Every structure is written in C-alpha cells, then in structure tokens.
Amino acid sequence: MSSLPTPHHKSHGLARRALLASCFAAAAMAIAPAFATGLATVQAKGAWIRWLPANLPAGGYVELGNTGDKPVVLLGAESPDYGNTMLHQTVSKGGVSEMIHVDKITIPAHGHMAFSPGGYHIMLMQPKKEVKPGDKVPITFRFEGGKTLTVDFEVRKPGASGPGSMKGMDMGGMHDMHPQKP
C-alpha cells in the first residue's frame, strides 16, 4: 500500500491559504443576511434638515421606528456632507432651553423615536460643501452591533416645520413614544 506524495513547496501553502480564505468568505456571506435582517427592523419617515445660512449649525429631524422584537440602540450619526454630526436633545431648565449631547438612545421593540424641533435632533456642523434648500443629504445612523441605516434628508428653509408641513404623511402615532436613555 503506497501513499501519494505530499508536495512540500510554496504552491501547497498557497492552496491551503486559498481554501481557508474561501471558507472565511463563505462564512461571512452566511452571517451577513442574519446581520442585515436585524437592520431591516428600523425604518425612517419624514427625514428633513432645517437649513440655516452662513454655515450655521443645522438640525436634522426624522421619525425612526423599530418593528423588531428587541430594543435597538442608536449610538450616533454621520454624514459625508458635514464635518461634525451629533445626537442632541433640547431641554428646558428654569425657563431656559439648552442643547445637551446624547451618547445613545434606545428605541424600544415595536416602538418609535421622534427627532423633532424642541426635542431630540441631529446637530449638523461644519458643512463640507454648500448645502441649500432642496438638496438631499445622506445621514448614516450607527447602531449597537455595527449595524447602520443611511437615510436621505431633504434640506428645507429656516421657517420649515415638522410633520405639519408633510401633507398626507401617516406618522403612525410616533409622537406618543418616548425614547429610553440607557
């Protein structure tokens, strides 16, 4: 009984590495759909930015809904059109309103989160290009677990308001829900 000789040169090592790489690629593709499925539970409605002239910071507003069975934790947002993008909340203390930075926001299972004037909002600072009313600005939300959701925001004039100016949009009772801070 004889055995076949095993080559002990570079091509054998390359073949093993190629096989390992294809196994890792197949595993990554098998995991990707499950990862993306969790992201499909977050939906956005009515995304808009209140534009301000002279490169003043702008506010981004949107309704995020979580149709999933588990809470989703929003960690931040970013846009290729702005150098600095942060989650903020406007709070009143002694009759004076101030904006505070928010590190994360939990959107409950089957719940909603409203980013609206006078409440939670996305602070957009240091525009990288000219942004004007009528433009669409992509904003990518970052969630726990490395998940992301990119939404196009419509840029509106300073006098614009939220859902009242979105004729015919069904907001699905999103204003009743309050996010939980972990």
Secondary structure, 3 states (H helix, E strand, C coil): CCCCCCCCCHHHHHHHHHHHHHHHHHHHHHHHHHHHHHHCCEEEEEEEEECCCCCCCEEEEEEEEECCCCCEEEEEEECCCEEEEEEEEEEEECCEEEEEECCCEEECCCCEEEECCCCEEEEEEEECCCCCCCCEEEEEEEEHHHCEEEEEEEEECCCCCCHHHCCCCCCCCHHHCCCECC
